[in-house]
């Protein structure tokens, strides 16, 4: 696991993350059905890998607008409990209203919290989950150590992260096109981001070094479908916080040019009806305390 670059300011990064995810929370709410049609499979896999059952107490880290917390809540009721945390107050607000609309608010609790600063007593949870959150943590070894302490003996931590860029066109098509258009260098090795934990062997080792036992990794594929290339671009504009940050200092004219290039890039994936189906590799890892 590569360490974060020397000049990296973790506190500043987290403040930016909070702001960035707050800014796109509304977009996530709008695009949720599109995302979940493919991503529900990942939540189901994590809940199965962690062997979550009725009555369990579960923690979901970086829940966004509520997954895999909602999937876990359906599994633990009526006597279990799911605590869902996220660094973004806006994301948590939407997750809370989703839980209420699904009739799950009696088994779910929501907290705005930094995943590296968890203030729960030791051995509080039978299982801990995180879907696409670990890659954004500046101090992964420290976080994994704390996560293990929060598990009851024999409890499980199951997490999903993205694979290498070439295997995740849903994100990489937009990221690589934007970088090329604004001539931005790739982030320094070790910087937190969507693809930071794509190396399976390094990911496994980080779990083992944090003291987890029986560490297992599985890759699965999720297909995210869009009605058109233009629809894909709107999706990226509204939900991808890191891209919004990359474009923040660009002129409106330049932004327009960049997004047109993104539409062109994804157009090559369109079928004869103009629909775009993007197949992406997800790495799921589980370890026991």
VMD Tcl script that draws the C-alpha trace (Angstrom):
set ca {
  {0.00 0.00 0.00}
  {1.66 3.20 -1.10}
  {1.73 5.92 1.52}
  {0.25 9.33 0.86}
  {2.61 11.94 -0.66}
  {4.70 14.06 1.73}
  {3.01 17.35 0.82}
  {-0.45 15.88 1.35}
  {-2.61 17.72 3.92}
  {-5.16 15.18 5.25}
  {-7.31 17.72 7.10}
  {-7.57 20.00 4.09}
  {-8.38 16.98 1.91}
  {-11.22 15.94 4.25}
  {-12.65 19.46 4.33}
  {-12.65 19.44 0.52}
  {-14.26 15.97 0.49}
  {-17.07 17.14 2.79}
  {-17.71 20.16 0.56}
  {-17.47 18.16 -2.66}
  {-19.89 15.42 -1.58}
  {-22.31 17.98 -0.13}
  {-22.29 19.67 -3.55}
  {-23.26 16.48 -5.41}
  {-25.70 15.00 -2.85}
  {-28.71 16.27 -4.82}
  {-27.28 14.68 -7.98}
  {-26.95 11.35 -6.19}
  {-30.60 11.54 -5.17}
  {-31.62 12.21 -8.80}
  {-29.44 9.45 -10.27}
  {-30.00 6.89 -7.51}
  {-32.26 4.56 -9.57}
  {-29.66 4.47 -12.38}
  {-26.82 3.72 -9.96}
  {-28.68 1.15 -7.89}
  {-29.90 -0.89 -10.85}
  {-26.28 -1.97 -11.17}
  {-24.90 -1.33 -7.71}
  {-27.49 -3.17 -5.62}
  {-25.56 -6.31 -6.51}
  {-22.53 -4.90 -4.62}
  {-24.57 -4.17 -1.48}
  {-26.03 -7.69 -1.59}
  {-22.54 -9.18 -1.96}
  {-21.13 -7.21 1.00}
  {-24.05 -8.17 3.25}
  {-23.57 -11.83 2.26}
  {-19.76 -11.74 2.75}
  {-20.22 -10.22 6.22}
  {-22.85 -12.90 7.00}
  {-25.27 -10.33 8.39}
  {-28.32 -11.85 10.08}
  {-31.41 -10.75 12.05}
  {-30.51 -9.08 15.35}
  {-27.01 -8.00 14.28}
  {-25.59 -4.56 15.02}
  {-24.02 -3.16 11.83}
  {-21.99 -0.03 11.00}
  {-21.87 1.38 7.46}
  {-18.95 3.74 6.74}
  {-19.21 6.39 4.01}
  {-22.84 5.42 3.41}
  {-23.48 8.25 0.93}
  {-27.25 8.35 0.56}
  {-27.68 5.02 2.31}
  {-26.02 1.95 0.83}
  {-25.24 -0.74 1.84}
  {-26.90 0.43 5.11}
  {-30.45 0.04 3.76}
  {-29.72 -3.46 2.42}
  {-28.24 -4.44 5.81}
  {-31.21 -2.91 7.68}
  {-33.63 -5.17 5.80}
  {-31.51 -8.11 6.93}
  {-31.19 -7.24 10.66}
  {-34.79 -6.34 11.47}
  {-36.75 -6.45 13.68}
  {-34.29 -6.55 16.60}
  {-31.02 -5.46 14.95}
  {-29.59 -2.01 14.38}
  {-27.70 -0.29 11.55}
  {-25.68 2.87 12.18}
  {-24.82 4.69 8.93}
  {-22.11 7.37 8.86}
  {-20.82 9.77 6.22}
  {-18.59 12.86 6.19}
  {-21.25 14.80 4.22}
  {-24.23 16.24 6.13}
  {-26.19 16.60 2.86}
  {-25.70 12.92 1.97}
  {-26.80 11.86 5.47}
  {-29.93 14.04 5.26}
  {-30.99 12.28 2.04}
  {-30.11 8.82 3.45}
  {-32.29 9.56 6.49}
  {-35.33 10.48 4.39}
  {-34.81 7.38 2.22}
  {-34.79 5.16 5.33}
  {-38.01 6.79 6.53}
  {-39.73 6.34 3.16}
  {-38.77 2.63 3.24}
  {-40.10 2.19 6.78}
  {-36.63 1.37 8.11}
  {-36.05 4.34 10.40}
  {-36.78 2.23 13.51}
  {-33.70 0.06 12.86}
  {-31.45 2.76 11.37}
  {-29.46 5.59 12.94}
  {-27.51 8.21 10.95}
  {-24.46 10.20 12.00}
  {-22.28 12.76 10.25}
  {-18.85 11.32 10.97}
  {-15.33 11.04 9.56}
  {-14.60 7.34 8.92}
  {-11.15 7.78 10.47}
  {-12.53 9.35 13.68}
  {-15.09 6.83 14.90}
  {-16.16 7.35 18.50}
  {-17.94 4.09 19.30}
  {-16.96 1.77 22.17}
  {-14.82 -1.28 21.29}
  {-16.69 -4.42 20.17}
  {-19.88 -2.43 19.32}
  {-20.72 -4.16 16.03}
  {-21.15 -7.69 14.64}
  {-20.37 -6.40 11.15}
  {-19.00 -3.26 9.48}
  {-19.53 -2.41 5.80}
  {-18.25 0.18 3.35}
  {-19.18 0.50 -0.32}
  {-16.78 2.68 -2.33}
  {-15.56 4.63 0.70}
  {-12.17 3.20 1.72}
  {-10.39 4.66 -1.34}
  {-10.97 8.18 -0.04}
  {-9.36 7.66 3.40}
  {-5.98 9.41 3.80}
  {-4.82 7.08 6.64}
  {-6.07 3.63 5.67}
  {-3.83 1.59 8.05}
  {-5.01 3.66 11.04}
  {-8.65 3.43 9.94}
  {-8.50 -0.36 9.47}
  {-7.01 -0.78 12.94}
  {-9.86 1.22 14.48}
  {-12.49 -0.62 12.44}
  {-11.19 -3.98 13.72}
  {-11.42 -2.77 17.34}
  {-15.09 -1.87 16.83}
  {-15.99 -5.44 15.85}
  {-17.11 -8.10 18.29}
  {-14.74 -11.15 18.33}
  {-15.24 -13.01 15.05}
  {-17.13 -10.05 13.53}
  {-16.63 -9.17 9.86}
  {-15.62 -6.09 7.91}
  {-16.66 -6.22 4.24}
  {-15.77 -3.43 1.80}
  {-16.03 -2.72 -1.92}
  {-13.53 -0.62 -3.90}
  {-13.07 0.05 -7.60}
  {-10.60 -1.90 -9.72}
  {-7.99 -0.34 -12.05}
  {-9.18 2.53 -14.29}
  {-9.17 0.45 -17.48}
  {-11.67 -1.92 -15.83}
  {-14.01 0.86 -14.64}
  {-15.14 2.75 -17.76}
  {-18.07 4.33 -15.90}
  {-15.55 6.52 -14.07}
  {-12.40 6.36 -16.14}
  {-13.95 7.51 -19.43}
  {-14.86 10.79 -17.77}
  {-11.73 11.14 -15.60}
  {-9.21 10.45 -18.38}
  {-11.05 12.67 -20.88}
  {-11.28 15.59 -18.43}
  {-7.59 15.25 -17.53}
  {-6.59 15.20 -21.18}
  {-8.76 18.22 -22.04}
  {-7.44 20.41 -19.22}
  {-3.91 18.94 -19.42}
  {-4.00 17.89 -15.76}
  {-1.41 15.37 -14.54}
  {-2.66 12.23 -12.81}
  {-2.69 12.54 -9.01}
  {0.57 11.56 -7.25}
  {0.84 7.88 -6.32}
  {-0.74 7.25 -2.95}
  {-3.26 10.10 -3.17}
  {-6.73 8.98 -2.03}
  {-9.22 8.70 -4.89}
  {-11.55 6.33 -6.79}
  {-8.79 3.95 -7.97}
  {-6.43 4.20 -4.97}
  {-7.05 0.62 -3.76}
  {-7.20 -1.21 -7.09}
  {-4.17 -3.40 -6.31}
  {-5.78 -6.54 -4.85}
  {-2.62 -7.92 -3.26}
  {-1.81 -4.61 -1.54}
  {-5.43 -4.33 -0.35}
  {-5.31 -7.83 1.14}
  {-2.01 -7.05 2.87}
  {-3.42 -3.87 4.41}
  {-6.23 -5.93 6.00}
  {-3.79 -8.57 7.25}
  {-1.42 -5.95 8.68}
  {-4.38 -4.38 10.54}
  {-4.91 -7.74 12.26}
  {-7.84 -9.15 10.27}
  {-8.06 -12.93 9.86}
  {-9.44 -15.08 7.06}
  {-9.08 -12.21 4.54}
  {-10.80 -13.05 1.24}
  {-11.20 -11.06 -1.97}
  {-13.70 -11.50 -4.78}
  {-14.18 -9.43 -7.92}
  {-17.65 -8.88 -9.34}
  {-18.94 -6.95 -12.33}
  {-21.62 -4.31 -12.32}
  {-23.22 -2.85 -15.42}
  {-24.42 0.74 -15.24}
  {-26.73 1.64 -18.11}
  {-27.54 5.05 -19.59}
  {-30.19 6.02 -22.16}
  {-27.61 7.91 -24.23}
  {-24.09 9.32 -24.29}
  {-25.56 12.69 -23.26}
  {-27.25 11.04 -20.29}
  {-23.88 9.61 -19.16}
  {-22.36 13.10 -19.32}
  {-25.20 14.61 -17.25}
  {-24.66 11.84 -14.70}
  {-20.96 12.70 -14.41}
  {-21.70 16.43 -14.18}
  {-24.12 15.90 -11.31}
  {-22.58 13.15 -9.16}
  {-18.81 12.91 -9.64}
  {-17.39 15.18 -6.96}
  {-13.67 14.76 -7.89}
  {-14.37 15.87 -11.48}
  {-16.29 18.91 -10.27}
  {-13.23 19.82 -8.21}
  {-10.89 19.34 -11.21}
  {-13.02 21.71 -13.32}
  {-13.69 24.33 -10.64}
  {-11.13 26.82 -11.95}
  {-12.01 26.41 -15.66}
  {-14.05 28.94 -17.66}
  {-17.62 28.09 -18.65}
  {-16.52 27.86 -22.26}
  {-13.78 25.38 -21.37}
  {-16.14 23.32 -19.21}
  {-18.57 23.09 -22.15}
  {-15.74 21.90 -24.41}
  {-14.62 19.32 -21.82}
  {-18.11 17.87 -21.37}
  {-18.60 17.64 -25.14}
  {-15.37 15.63 -25.29}
  {-16.72 13.32 -22.56}
  {-19.93 12.76 -24.57}
  {-17.84 11.91 -27.65}
  {-15.64 9.51 -25.67}
  {-18.56 7.53 -24.27}
  {-20.37 7.58 -27.60}
  {-18.15 4.75 -28.84}
  {-19.85 2.46 -26.28}
  {-23.39 3.24 -27.53}
  {-25.44 0.43 -29.07}
  {-27.62 0.80 -32.19}
  {-30.33 2.47 -30.09}
  {-27.86 4.95 -28.63}
  {-27.96 3.29 -25.19}
  {-24.70 2.99 -23.26}
  {-23.98 -0.05 -21.06}
  {-20.76 0.16 -19.07}
  {-19.38 -2.98 -17.42}
  {-17.20 -2.25 -14.37}
  {-15.05 -4.39 -12.09}
  {-15.53 -4.08 -8.34}
  {-13.21 -5.59 -5.72}
  {-14.97 -6.94 -2.61}
  {-12.83 -7.79 0.42}
  {-13.79 -9.26 3.78}
  {-11.81 -9.92 6.97}
  {-12.70 -11.18 10.46}
  {-11.67 -9.69 13.78}
}
mol new
graphics top color blue
foreach p $ca { graphics top sphere $p radius 0.5 }
foreach p [lrange $ca 0 end-1] q [lrange $ca 1 end] { graphics top cylinder $p $q radius 0.2 }
display resetview
